[in-house]
Amino acid sequence: MPTRFVYLGPEGTFTEQALRTIPAAEQGLRTPARSVPEALEAVRAGDADAALVPLENSVGGAVPVTLDELGTGSPLVITREVVLPVEFVLGSASLKPLGSVRSVAAHPQASAQCRGWLRANMPDAIVVDVLSNAAAAMAAAAGDYDAAICAPIGVPRNNLTVLAEKIADRPDAVTRFALLSRPTPPGPPTGDDVTSLALMIDHDRVGNLLSVLTELAVRGINLSRIESRPTGEQLGVYVFFLDCTGHVAEPRLGEALQGLRRICTEVRFLGSYPRHRWSTTARENPQPSQPGLTNEDFADSAAWLSRLRAGEPA
């Protein structure tokens, strides 16, 4: 069980808020890092047991620096995902009418997700970019700006007064975070798991990406996410990041990984871990597999082949 956690700081950000939903982290040592690479390097160097960093946002998409770090350097694995609703508030050092707010501190991603609300409610306010949601809250508390767009956790930390709640243009927006550690055996399957991979393929071979997708499709494995990032080596050479339903311990996903290993230049296993659930419904009512593509079907066919090879009655 990890006891030393590092996270993308500073304090008072959504990442800290997400980390504190993990019971072990709430009881353990939590250290903010200045960047995603710094957080992950602390784990690689053994200075921390695990790091929580943002992986993707439902509005802004993937976090490129996190993907780049996972695709290069010493391997790390995802042991847990946390999905957190992104609820921005407008905070100020004192209570004041919205019409009197002339300057608002905000991280660029935060202001982009609240652009419509700002235009409708404070069209004359000037939005000033700062380095983080926490920095915005601190700047407003210091009186440098009239208000700040920040995470709810930043309000009590800086003794701010909330002028408006839930100001994001998309109230259902969420951010997905990944808890990463040095390679370790994954936990047992839960019946509702995700397996993440990073693949390098021969970009000069026609249909190679189709071959990758076929290895999954023929085994009834759902691909929930795929995207690419440049390797930096040359134009047109990419790392493909995949999220698949299933667990590495399950027969059909194990077969798919063997198939990917045969046709890809490199397969980096990024972990098998429980899917974040808002309720227990997903686990209690899993989606039915197609006939012949259940884990039991794959286990049965593997046992049948073993009997044939051993000369036993099939």
C-alpha positions as semicolon CSV with decimal commas, in nm:
position;residue;x (nm);y (nm);z (nm)
1;M;0,000;0,000;0,000
2;P;0,158;0,331;-0,102
3;T;0,207;0,587;0,173
4;R;0,407;0,861;-0,007
5;F;0,210;1,040;-0,277
6;V;0,315;1,314;-0,515
7;Y;0,073;1,506;-0,733
8;L;0,065;1,785;-0,987
9;G;0,061;2,094;-0,769
10;P;0,043;2,341;-0,628
11;E;-0,189;2,282;-0,332
12;G;-0,552;2,370;-0,384
13;T;-0,587;2,227;-0,736
14;F;-0,827;1,972;-0,881
15;T;-0,543;1,718;-0,874
16;E;-0,510;1,750;-0,497
17;Q;-0,886;1,728;-0,465
18;A;-0,885;1,408;-0,672
19;L;-0,596;1,260;-0,473
20;R;-0,776;1,313;-0,146
21;T;-1,061;1,088;-0,262
22;I;-0,818;0,796;-0,226
23;P;-0,828;0,677;0,139
24;A;-0,459;0,582;0,152
25;A;-0,359;0,924;0,021
26;E;-0,582;1,104;0,270
27;Q;-0,391;0,925;0,548
28;G;-0,048;0,935;0,382
29;L;0,211;1,197;0,290
30;R;0,105;1,425;0,000
31;T;0,367;1,634;-0,179
32;P;0,291;1,874;-0,466
33;A;0,516;1,876;-0,774
34;R;0,574;2,167;-1,012
35;S;0,504;1,962;-1,326
36;V;0,389;1,622;-1,450
37;P;0,748;1,515;-1,540
38;E;0,867;1,614;-1,193
39;A;0,588;1,414;-1,028
40;L;0,659;1,102;-1,232
41;E;1,035;1,130;-1,190
42;A;0,985;1,128;-0,812
43;V;0,820;0,786;-0,847
44;R;1,086;0,656;-1,086
45;A;1,361;0,768;-0,849
46;G;1,193;0,605;-0,549
47;D;1,124;0,935;-0,371
48;A;0,749;0,865;-0,383
49;D;0,539;0,549;-0,400
50;A;0,277;0,683;-0,640
51;A;0,191;0,995;-0,840
52;L;-0,149;1,131;-0,938
53;V;-0,154;1,332;-1,262
54;P;-0,429;1,440;-1,503
55;L;-0,478;1,212;-1,802
56;E;-0,768;1,362;-1,997
57;N;-1,056;1,607;-1,974
58;S;-1,398;1,551;-2,127
59;V;-1,385;1,900;-2,283
60;G;-1,017;1,967;-2,349
61;G;-0,914;1,610;-2,437
62;A;-0,591;1,433;-2,345
63;V;-0,310;1,593;-2,145
64;P;-0,019;1,570;-2,392
65;V;0,264;1,592;-2,138
66;T;0,124;1,297;-1,942
67;L;0,098;1,079;-2,254
68;D;0,451;1,175;-2,360
69;E;0,587;1,079;-2,019
70;L;0,407;0,743;-2,024
71;G;0,536;0,662;-2,372
72;T;0,901;0,727;-2,289
73;G;1,139;0,687;-1,997
74;S;1,139;0,412;-1,737
75;P;0,806;0,226;-1,740
76;L;0,529;0,320;-1,500
77;V;0,188;0,157;-1,460
78;I;-0,155;0,290;-1,379
79;T;-0,293;0,127;-1,066
80;R;-0,607;0,336;-1,031
81;E;-0,809;0,602;-1,212
82;V;-1,002;0,885;-1,051
83;V;-1,272;1,075;-1,240
84;L;-1,356;1,410;-1,085
85;P;-1,633;1,653;-1,184
86;V;-1,484;1,988;-1,287
87;E;-1,685;2,248;-1,097
88;F;-1,537;2,597;-1,119
89;V;-1,635;2,875;-0,881
90;L;-1,577;3,249;-0,891
91;G;-1,410;3,355;-0,568
92;S;-1,311;3,692;-0,428
93;A;-1,146;3,833;-0,118
94;S;-1,478;3,997;-0,023
95;L;-1,842;3,991;-0,123
96;K;-1,913;4,221;-0,418
97;P;-2,159;4,249;-0,708
98;L;-2,055;4,074;-1,029
99;G;-2,088;4,405;-1,212
100;S;-1,806;4,552;-1,007
101;V;-1,555;4,282;-1,099
102;R;-1,305;4,428;-1,344
103;S;-1,025;4,168;-1,336
104;V;-1,038;3,789;-1,305
105;A;-0,737;3,561;-1,254
106;A;-0,769;3,220;-1,420
107;H;-0,570;2,936;-1,565
108;P;-0,619;2,936;-1,945
109;Q;-0,798;2,600;-1,943
110;A;-1,031;2,720;-1,668
111;S;-1,122;3,044;-1,844
112;A;-1,176;2,852;-2,170
113;Q;-1,428;2,624;-1,998
114;C;-1,610;2,925;-1,848
115;R;-1,596;3,153;-2,154
116;G;-1,971;3,153;-2,215
117;W;-2,055;3,227;-1,851
118;L;-1,804;3,512;-1,837
119;R;-1,942;3,664;-2,157
120;A;-2,298;3,647;-2,026
121;N;-2,235;3,766;-1,670
122;M;-1,919;3,979;-1,677
123;P;-1,861;4,093;-2,035
124;D;-1,642;4,388;-1,933
125;A;-1,410;4,197;-1,698
126;I;-1,051;4,138;-1,808
127;V;-0,932;3,777;-1,768
128;V;-0,565;3,744;-1,676
129;D;-0,382;3,415;-1,731
130;V;-0,205;3,259;-1,432
131;L;-0,015;2,933;-1,390
132;S;-0,277;2,731;-1,202
133;N;-0,619;2,738;-1,039
134;A;-0,445;2,760;-0,703
135;A;-0,238;3,058;-0,818
136;A;-0,560;3,230;-0,929
137;A;-0,716;3,182;-0,585
138;M;-0,406;3,312;-0,408
139;A;-0,387;3,617;-0,635
140;A;-0,749;3,706;-0,562
141;A;-0,695;3,658;-0,190
142;A;-0,396;3,894;-0,206
143;G;-0,606;4,158;-0,378
144;D;-0,407;4,146;-0,701
145;Y;-0,730;4,081;-0,893
146;D;-1,096;4,138;-0,813
147;A;-1,184;3,769;-0,844
148;A;-1,055;3,428;-0,950
149;I;-1,185;3,124;-1,129
150;C;-1,071;2,834;-0,914
151;A;-1,152;2,488;-0,782
152;P;-1,386;2,468;-0,482
153;I;-1,096;2,340;-0,271
154;G;-0,920;2,675;-0,321
155;V;-1,195;2,877;-0,149
156;P;-1,142;2,772;0,216
157;R;-0,765;2,746;0,161
158;N;-0,751;3,118;0,079
159;N;-1,046;3,249;0,282
160;L;-1,231;3,353;-0,032
161;T;-1,596;3,445;-0,066
162;V;-1,784;3,261;-0,340
163;L;-1,946;3,506;-0,582
164;A;-2,084;3,235;-0,813
165;E;-2,085;2,855;-0,818
166;K;-2,074;2,602;-1,104
167;I;-1,979;2,856;-1,369
168;A;-1,843;2,608;-1,625
169;D;-2,021;2,616;-1,960
170;R;-2,053;2,238;-1,952
171;P;-2,179;2,134;-1,609
172;D;-2,114;1,766;-1,676
173;A;-1,741;1,814;-1,755
174;V;-1,501;1,574;-1,581
175;T;-1,128;1,518;-1,562
176;R;-0,975;1,172;-1,549
177;F;-0,663;1,129;-1,334
178;A;-0,419;0,837;-1,325
179;L;-0,242;0,705;-1,017
180;L;0,097;0,576;-1,133
181;S;0,357;0,360;-0,963
182;R;0,664;0,161;-1,058
183;P;0,579;-0,170;-1,233
184;T;0,398;-0,405;-0,997
185;P;0,167;-0,705;-1,046
186;P;-0,184;-0,574;-1,119
187;G;-0,464;-0,645;-0,877
188;P;-0,711;-0,923;-0,955
189;P;-0,985;-0,864;-1,215
190;T;-1,299;-0,697;-1,084
191;G;-1,520;-0,766;-1,386
192;D;-1,511;-0,398;-1,486
193;D;-1,152;-0,313;-1,567
194;V;-0,948;-0,104;-1,808
195;T;-0,616;-0,200;-1,966
196;S;-0,400;0,080;-2,104
197;L;-0,128;0,031;-2,365
198;A;0,124;0,234;-2,562
199;L;0,209;0,088;-2,903
200;M;0,474;0,159;-3,163
201;I;0,395;0,028;-3,511
202;D;0,583;0,014;-3,839
203;H;0,450;0,327;-4,008
204;D;0,571;0,212;-4,351
205;R;0,360;-0,106;-4,351
206;V;0,021;-0,070;-4,517
207;G;-0,272;-0,162;-4,290
208;N;-0,065;-0,201;-3,975
209;L;-0,304;0,004;-3,761
210;L;-0,592;-0,204;-3,897
211;S;-0,404;-0,515;-3,786
212;V;-0,381;-0,373;-3,434
213;L;-0,754;-0,306;-3,420
214;T;-0,829;-0,652;-3,563
215;E;-0,637;-0,824;-3,280
216;L;-0,884;-0,664;-3,039
217;A;-1,202;-0,686;-3,245
218;V;-1,181;-1,058;-3,322
219;R;-1,164;-1,127;-2,950
220;G;-1,460;-0,905;-2,863
221;I;-1,245;-0,648;-2,680
222;N;-1,392;-0,299;-2,677
223;L;-1,153;-0,015;-2,755
224;S;-1,269;0,282;-2,548
225;R;-0,991;0,526;-2,643
226;I;-0,719;0,557;-2,907
227;E;-0,499;0,854;-2,986
228;S;-0,151;0,922;-3,111
229;R;0,143;1,134;-3,004
230;P;0,458;1,207;-3,209
231;T;0,774;1,037;-3,089
232;G;0,992;1,335;-3,178
233;E;1,211;1,115;-3,395
234;Q;1,074;1,224;-3,732
235;L;0,750;1,339;-3,892
236;G;0,496;1,059;-3,923
237;V;0,629;0,837;-3,642
238;Y;0,381;0,808;-3,356
239;V;0,306;0,628;-3,032
240;F;-0,055;0,504;-3,015
241;F;-0,225;0,507;-2,676
242;L;-0,512;0,261;-2,626
243;D;-0,762;0,196;-2,349
244;C;-0,931;-0,145;-2,372
245;T;-1,201;-0,305;-2,165
246;G;-1,075;-0,605;-1,972
247;H;-0,785;-0,720;-1,756
248;V;-0,447;-0,865;-1,847
249;A;-0,526;-1,175;-1,638
250;E;-0,827;-1,259;-1,857
251;P;-0,768;-1,512;-2,137
252;R;-0,901;-1,311;-2,430
253;L;-0,708;-0,995;-2,342
254;G;-0,399;-1,205;-2,281
255;E;-0,435;-1,352;-2,631
256;A;-0,478;-1,003;-2,776
257;L;-0,159;-0,881;-2,607
258;Q;0,031;-1,175;-2,752
259;G;-0,104;-1,085;-3,095
260;L;-0,005;-0,720;-3,054
261;R;0,342;-0,825;-2,943
262;R;0,385;-1,017;-3,269
263;I;0,285;-0,733;-3,503
264;C;0,399;-0,415;-3,320
265;T;0,747;-0,270;-3,297
266;E;0,692;-0,216;-2,924
267;V;0,409;-0,279;-2,677
268;R;0,427;-0,095;-2,348
269;F;0,185;-0,224;-2,084
270;L;0,051;0,072;-1,885
271;G;-0,160;-0,123;-1,640
272;S;-0,487;-0,307;-1,576
273;Y;-0,701;-0,136;-1,314
274;P;-1,065;-0,097;-1,203
275;R;-1,277;0,142;-1,405
276;H;-1,395;0,442;-1,207
277;R;-1,762;0,396;-1,124
278;W;-2,017;0,652;-1,014
279;S;-2,220;0,360;-0,877
280;T;-2,208;-0,018;-0,853
281;T;-2,445;-0,057;-1,150
282;A;-2,169;-0,119;-1,404
283;R;-2,022;-0,405;-1,204
284;E;-2,357;-0,561;-1,117
285;N;-2,485;-0,540;-1,475
286;P;-2,188;-0,584;-1,713
287;Q;-2,246;-0,568;-2,086
288;P;-2,301;-0,918;-2,226
289;S;-2,028;-1,060;-2,447
290;Q;-2,099;-1,203;-2,791
291;P;-2,131;-1,583;-2,814
292;G;-1,788;-1,739;-2,840
293;L;-1,610;-1,426;-2,713
294;T;-1,651;-1,455;-2,336
295;N;-1,352;-1,514;-2,110
296;E;-1,496;-1,859;-2,036
297;D;-1,504;-1,939;-2,409
298;F;-1,138;-1,846;-2,446
299;A;-1,038;-2,045;-2,138
300;D;-1,232;-2,346;-2,267
301;S;-1,070;-2,331;-2,611
302;A;-0,722;-2,300;-2,455
303;A;-0,789;-2,608;-2,240
304;W;-0,919;-2,795;-2,545
305;L;-0,599;-2,717;-2,739
306;S;-0,386;-2,831;-2,445
307;R;-0,567;-3,164;-2,443
308;L;-0,507;-3,207;-2,817
309;R;-0,135;-3,138;-2,777
310;A;-0,115;-3,383;-2,488
311;G;-0,288;-3,656;-2,689
312;E;-0,585;-3,662;-2,456
313;P;-0,946;-3,707;-2,565
314;A;-1,085;-3,370;-2,671
